[in-house]
Amino acid sequence: MLMRTDPFQEFDRITRRLLNDPVRPSVMPMDAYRDGDTFVICFDLPGVRADSIDLEVERDVLTVRAERESITEGRETVVAERPVGAFSRRLFLGEALDTDHISADYVNGVLTLRVPVAEHAKPRKISVTEAPAQAQAISA
């Protein structure tokens, strides 16, 4: 099971509501879906170099870190809407996923992680056997 975890998200939401601040989009947007026995997680990271992406799994928590450098150093900035700096996101993967066999690739600004379902969590067929009928005495 895949669950997002951000302990401060609720505090941020309340603060934005109190200050009437519009909700800003996440700097590391994500999609996740199940494809058979694999969970696929896609992060949009345009403009990030592959060597600046760091993935770490500790217990069942996956941490994704990335850094986008500013390309305007020494230049006069006219508009700066793209976020720069370090980004981080944590996901609680749960015991149903095999965190020892995560694969990752980064193509066209999209980081794609594939997390297989753990063997013990996969559906399995249980056979039913019929027990022999026992003879019962009938008393009259």
C-alpha positions in Angstrom: 0.0 0.0 0.0 1.3 3.4 -0.9 0.6 6.4 1.3 1.9 9.9 1.3 3.4 11.2 4.5 4.0 14.8 5.3 3.5 15.7 9.0 3.3 19.4 8.4 0.9 19.4 5.5 -2.1 20.0 7.7 -0.4 23.0 9.4 0.5 24.5 6.0 -3.1 24.1 4.8 -4.5 25.8 8.0 -1.9 28.6 7.7 -2.8 29.2 4.0 -6.5 29.3 4.8 -5.9 31.9 7.6 -3.8 34.1 5.4 -6.0 33.6 2.3 -2.9 32.4 0.5 -3.8 30.5 -2.7 -2.5 26.9 -2.8 0.7 26.6 -4.7 1.3 23.5 -6.8 3.8 21.0 -5.4 7.3 21.5 -6.6 7.6 17.7 -7.0 4.2 16.6 -8.5 3.6 12.8 -8.4 1.3 10.2 -10.0 1.1 6.6 -8.7 -0.7 3.6 -10.0 -0.7 -0.1 -9.9 0.2 -2.1 -13.0 -0.3 -5.8 -12.2 2.2 -6.8 -9.5 4.1 -3.5 -9.6 3.4 0.0 -8.2 4.6 2.7 -10.6 5.4 6.2 -9.2 6.2 9.1 -11.5 7.6 12.4 -10.3 7.8 15.5 -12.6 11.3 16.9 -12.3 12.0 19.0 -15.4 15.3 20.8 -15.5 16.8 18.5 -12.9 20.1 16.7 -13.7 19.9 13.0 -13.1 23.0 13.1 -10.9 21.3 15.5 -8.5 18.5 13.0 -7.8 18.9 10.9 -4.6 16.7 8.0 -3.6 16.8 6.4 -0.2 14.7 3.7 1.5 14.8 3.4 5.3 12.5 0.7 6.6 9.3 1.3 4.5 9.8 5.0 3.9 11.1 6.2 0.5 12.7 9.6 0.3 13.2 11.4 -3.0 15.5 14.3 -3.1 16.4 16.5 -6.1 18.0 19.8 -6.8 17.3 22.2 -9.6 20.0 24.8 -10.1 19.4 28.4 -11.1 20.5 29.2 -14.6 20.1 33.0 -14.1 23.2 33.6 -12.0 24.9 36.8 -13.1 22.0 37.7 -15.3 19.1 40.1 -14.9 16.0 38.1 -14.1 12.8 39.3 -15.8 10.4 36.5 -14.7 11.2 33.7 -12.2 8.3 31.3 -11.9 10.2 27.9 -11.9 11.3 26.8 -8.4 15.0 26.3 -7.8 16.9 24.7 -5.0 16.5 21.4 -3.2 13.2 19.5 -3.1 12.3 16.5 -1.0 9.4 14.1 -0.8 8.7 11.1 1.5 6.4 8.2 0.8 5.4 5.5 3.2 5.4 2.3 1.1 4.1 -0.2 3.6 4.9 -3.8 4.1 3.1 -5.0 1.0 5.8 -3.7 -1.3 9.2 -5.1 -1.9 11.5 -2.2 -1.1 14.6 -4.3 -1.9 13.8 -4.4 -5.6 12.9 -0.8 -6.5 14.0 0.3 -10.0 14.3 3.9 -11.2 14.8 5.6 -14.5 14.8 9.3 -15.4 13.7 10.2 -19.0 12.6 13.6 -20.3 12.3 15.2 -16.9 10.2 12.4 -15.4 11.5 10.1 -12.6 9.8 6.8 -12.8 10.1 4.3 -9.9 8.8 0.7 -10.1 8.1 -1.0 -6.8 7.1 -4.7 -7.0 4.5 -6.1 -4.7 6.0 -8.3 -2.1 5.5 -12.1 -2.6 3.7 -12.4 0.7 1.2 -9.7 -0.4 0.3 -11.1 -3.8 -3.1 -12.8 -4.2 -2.8 -16.6 -4.1 -5.3 -19.4 -4.7 -6.2 -21.6 -1.8 -7.5 -25.0 -2.7 -10.4 -26.5 -0.8 -10.5 -30.2 -0.2 -13.6 -32.1 0.7 -13.3 -34.1 3.9 -14.8 -37.6 3.9 -18.3 -37.8 5.2 -18.5 -39.4 8.6 -21.2 -42.1 9.2 -23.6 -41.1 11.9 -25.8 -43.6 13.8 -29.5 -42.9 13.6 -31.4 -43.9 16.7 -35.1 -44.8 16.4 
